[in-house]
Amino acid sequence: MKKVDLQVKDLLAIITINRPDQLNCFDYETLNQLDQVVEEIKLDKNIRAVIITGAGEKAFSAGADLKERRTLNEREVRRNVNKIRSVFNRIEELPQPTIAAINGYALGGGFELALVCDFRFAVEEAKLGLTEVSWAIIPGAGGTQRLSRLIGTSRAKELILTARRITANDAYELGVINKVVNREQLMSSAIELAEEIMKNGPLAVAQAKYAINYGSNVDLQTGLAIESKAYEVIIPTKDRVEALEAFNEKRPPQFTGE
């Protein structure tokens, strides 16, 4: 059985971490499989949005597989940490918008996986936290950096240094979660957002995401230069011409990603 499942339908990819009996924790094999799936999605121009979730109803992911971690020497620990960091960076850099459908616990690396996504939906009973310091380590897959940029350094320090677990509603109030939903609505809500995005020009969506991601942590003038370069990429595209022709002909545009 695959530890990471990929389903693609109607331009939408759904990645499922498939270790429900282990709370969808990341062992090295899972990270390698996730890396392969991400590479496949990156190269597939027919995929226009990505949803990431966990199998079962208990956990999105509870982070690193501590049972495996106990068996590793220091070199292997570094290997695992480098792998999870690089895979999560690659997810963040995907041109397609990504949505985390948080169906349960999102702890440690599981929370860090959610943080690299563009949007986060969570069920009401979800618990989230960067709990690493309670295991005498620190978040190693971007948590210290992404959470502080999302909610501010003081609040991020409070959550990280206490190893506190928070509810989905608390996470929403902090601005971590975009929407809290009933379990029955989780995937349909994520798919609804994906469909709303996918009806737009895919190259424009990718460039807008790029401009926001790379412009948000620099000064305004540098950010405006990044936006300008992203706009230049769109000008010669067939999709831009198609949008104008569709407007003139009073019909929905048919975007091809070209």
N, C-alpha and C positions, 0 to 999 in steps of 0.2 A: 504494500500500500504506500502510495506517495505521501510524503510528509508535507508537501506543498502542492495544492491542486490549482490548476488554471482552467477556467472556462471562458470561452469567448463566444459572444452572441450579439448580433446586431451592433457591431462597432464597440461593444462594451466588454472589457476584461474583468473577471472576478477572480481574485487570488484568495485562496483559503489556506490558512495555516492549519494543517490537518493532523494534530496530535492531541485530540480532546482528552484522552486519559492522562496526559501529562500537562494539562492546562495550556496546550499549544506553546510550550516552552521551546526555546531555540537550542538544539544541540548542533554540532558542527555540520552534520549531514543536512539538517533542515536549512541551515544558512546557505549551504552550497546549492541546494535545490531552489531556494528563493532567488539566489543570484542568477541561476540559469533562466528562471521564469522572467525576471526583470529584463534580462538581455533580450529574450524573445519578444517581449512587449515593446521595448525600445525600438527594435528594428521593424516592427509591424505597423505600416502606415494605415492599415485598416482598423487599428484600435484607436479610439478617440477619447476614451476615459477609462479609469481603473478604479475598482472598489477592492479594498483589502479587508478581510474579516477573519474570524477564527471559527473552527469547527465546534459544534456543540453549543451549549447554552451557558457554560460556566465561565469561559475565558476567551477574550480576544487574544491575549498572550500574557502569561505571567513572567515573561522575560527569559533569562538564561536558564538552561537546564542544570540545576545545581547538583543533581545526581551525577551527571557527566562531569561537571566542573571539579568534583571531589577526586576524580580519577586522573586529572590532568596535571602534568608538570608545568613549571613556569613558562617554558617555551610554548607549550600547547595553549596555555591560557592567553598568552599574547597573540597567538595565531587566531584564536576564537574572537578575541576583542577586535583585532584588526579586520577580521572578516565581517563581523556584524556592523562595524563602523562603515566599511566600504560599501556594503550592500545597502544600508540605509541611505548613505549619500547618493547612491545611484537611483534609489527610489525618488528621493527629493528632486533629482535632476531630470527625471523623466519628462519629456515634452507634454505628455498627456496629463490632464488634471487627475489627481488621486483623492479618493475619499476613504477614510477609515470608518468602517461600520463596526463599532465597538460593542460587542455582544456580551461582555462580562468583564472579568478582571483585566485591566491593562496596567501591569506593574513592571517596574524596571525597564528592561528592553522592550517589553510590550507597549509601555507608555511612549518610549522613544520612537517606536515604529509609528505610532499614531501621530506623533509630533512632526514626522517628516512628510506626512500627507498634507495636501492642501486644505482639506476639510475633514471635520470629525463629527460624526453622529454617534450617539451612545444611548443604550437602553437605560431606563430609569435606575435599575439595580446595579449598574456598573460601578466598580471601584477603581480608581486610578491613583497612581503614585510612583514617584521615583524613590524606591525603597532601598537603594543600594547601600547607603551608609549603615543600615542595620545589619548588613553582612560584612561590614568593615572594608567596603570598596566604595567607588563613586560611580555615577553614571558614566559609561564609557562609549556610548554610541550617539553622542551629541546632546544629551539631555540637559546638561548644565548650560549649554549655549542656546539651544532652541527655546527652552522653557523661559529663560530670562528675557529673551527677545520678544516672546509672546505676551508675557504678563508683567514684566519688570523684574529687576534684580532682587529687590527686597522680598517680594512675594515668592519668587523662585527659590531664594535661599531658605525661606521659612518651610517650604514644602520639601526641599531636598535635604536640608540639615536635620529635620525632624523625622525624615522617612515616612511622612504622614500619608495615609490613604484618604482620598476624598471621594465624595459621591459624585455622580454625574451632574446633579444639579449644582453642587459647589463648583465643579469644573466649568459649567456653563456661566455661572456668575463671575468667574475669574476671566472668562474669555477664551478658555481652552477648547471648549466644545461649541460647535455651531448650533447643535440642536439636540435636545433630549426627547426620546420617543418611546412609545410602548414597544415591547419586543416584537409584536406582530407587525409593527410598522417600520422596523429598522431597515431591512433591505429594500422595501418599496420606497422609503424616503430617500435612501441613497441612490437608488436607480432613477427616481424622479429628478433629483438634482443632476445626475449624469446626463439624462436625456435632455434637460434644459440647456446644458452646456454643449452637448454634441450636435444640436441643430445649427450651431454657429460655425463659422469658417474654422476648420481645424488648425490651419497654419497661423491664423490670427490668434486663436486661443493659446497656442503654444508660445507665440512671441509675446503675448501679453503676460503670460505666466513668467516667462524668462525675464521680462523687464521688471516685473514686481519683485521676483526673487532676488535678482542681482542689484536692483536699485534701492531696495529697502534699507540696506545697511551701509550706504555710502552717503556723502553729502548731496544736496539737491542738484547741483550743477552736474555732478557725475551721473546721478540718476537720470537726469533729463537727456544726457548724452547716450546712455544705455537705451532709453526709450526711443530716441531718434534712430539709432542703429537698428533696433527691432522693427521699427516702422519701415525702414528701407528694405528689409527683407520681404515685406508683404507687397510692396508696390508692383513688382513684375509678375505676380502670381495670377494664374487663371481664375482662381477663386474670387479675387478682388473684382475682376472684369465681370464674372458671372453674377456677383451680387448687384452690380450696377445694371446689368441687362435684365435681371429678374425684377428689380425695382421698376424699371421702365416698362416691362411687360406685365406688371402687376401679378406676379406668380412667385411661389416660394423658390428660393435659390437651391440649386443642386450642387453642393460642394463636393469636390473630389480630392482635396488636399494637395492640389498642384498650383 
